[in-house]
Amino acid sequence: MTARIVSIGTAVPPTRIAQEVARDIFAAQDGLDRLARRRIHAVFDASAIATRHSVLTEFASPPVIDPAEPAVFADAEGRLLSPTTGPRNERYISAAPELTAAAARSALADGGVDPSAVTHVVTVSCTGLFAPGPDYRLVRDLGLNPTVERCHLGFIGCAAALPALRVASALAATRPDAVVLVVCIELCTLHLRPSNDPQQIVASSVFADGAAAAIVTADRSVGNPGGLDLDRFGTALTEEGETDMVWTIGDNGFDMILSAEVPRIIGREIQGAVGRFLGDDAPPEVWAVHPGGRSVLDRVEAGLNLPPDALAASRAVLRDFGNMSSATILFILASLLRDDDVLDGARIAGLAFGPGLTVESALMTRRRPEVATADDVDLALAAPA
């Protein structure tokens, strides 16, 4: 039986920052040369992002700063500081569990799934590290059965949600009663810093914080009807790009290399990668593409010869939330689940891009809850009177 996404829950931290405010914060930093300031204004203004969320309350309006604590990410005047990796990771440890649990609770509630039904937890993150980690905390914080089987996919980058769904689908295929909780938690803003480097400026203009969770099962009696059938998955490595998108751990946070070649490589490679994945299948009706940035979406749209509105859901998530790394594709799928224009039986192609460059793909089918399937009828007939 095909595994399906029953529901998706999302969560963002309360600090919401308008893009022009973020731009001015970065442009006002000491030590920037004139070219860097011009580049910051140009890059931030061209990002197609309106707002982003961050766990850094120092950048709330008004700022939330504990006078008893030493300044870590910003001083009293709002100037960016550049803490070492330890304090950045400490903020991840303190902030990630609550956001992770919020997304998971939302997915369980929306799907009509009791926490006691969860058999597996798959967590995803590339922006912080601790053990026992997010998978352990979910079991404890949600009151899950202590025998729940757990695994964590770490440091895969922006593409990691689709491999996590692939793992969940495989678990559901081997155990008919499996109910898998997949959760992505990314606190990207913990690693932003003042810099003249064009690649760091691009990263500062797009990355944001958020969490998303999905309930995956092949058991049609679990949770609310409908959702997204997970039909199949694919992975492809591009012929170039190994050094153009790189994610490593440095002394002052995690270091992102994000060269200007990334959108161009994706634009050149996307048609071949998608063509190999789809094979003889007809093109899907709906697209869910990870918005690594506006230029990435533009290149995908052009490379696949898509109509102008094909990536509307991806562009809306980029506009309202920015790039939340692995969690972002689940935000897009959540919006498609709420979209009345996505009809029953519509096929959805999911695409996400990670270091390497890696292209992760998923083919899904929308199942609307009001359209009964043969399996639903059989379950209803088998139910006790």
Salt bridges, closest charged atoms under 4 A:
ASP24 OD1 - ARG23 NE 2.92
ASP30 OD2 - ARG79 NE 3.91
ASP45 OD1 - ARG23 NH1 2.84
GLU58 OE2 - ARG91 NH2 2.82
ASP75 OD2 - ARG79 NE 3.06
GLU77 OE1 - ARG79 NH2 3.45
ASP135 OD2 - ARG150 NH1 3.13
ASP141 OD2 - ARG137 NH2 3.17
ASP141 OD1 - ARG140 NE 3.62
GLU149 OE1 - HIS120 NE2 3.36
GLU149 OE2 - ARG175 NH1 3.86
ASP177 OD1 - ARG175 NE 2.75
ASP229 OD1 - ARG220 NH2 3.00
ASP229 OD2 - ARG367 NE 2.99
GLU240 OE2 - ARG268 NH2 2.80
ASP255 OD1 - ARG193 NH1 2.76
GLU261 OE2 - ARG264 NH2 2.77
ASP281 OD2 - ARG232 NH2 2.58
GLU285 OE1 - ARG347 NE 3.81
ASP298 OD2 - ARG294 NE 3.09
ASP298 OD1 - ARG315 NH2 2.98
GLU301 OE1 - ARG315 NH2 3.07
ASP320 OD1 - ARG319 NE 2.85
ASP340 OD1 - ARG368 NH2 3.40
GLU360 OE1 - ARG166 NH1 3.11
GLU370 OE2 - ARG368 NE 2.83
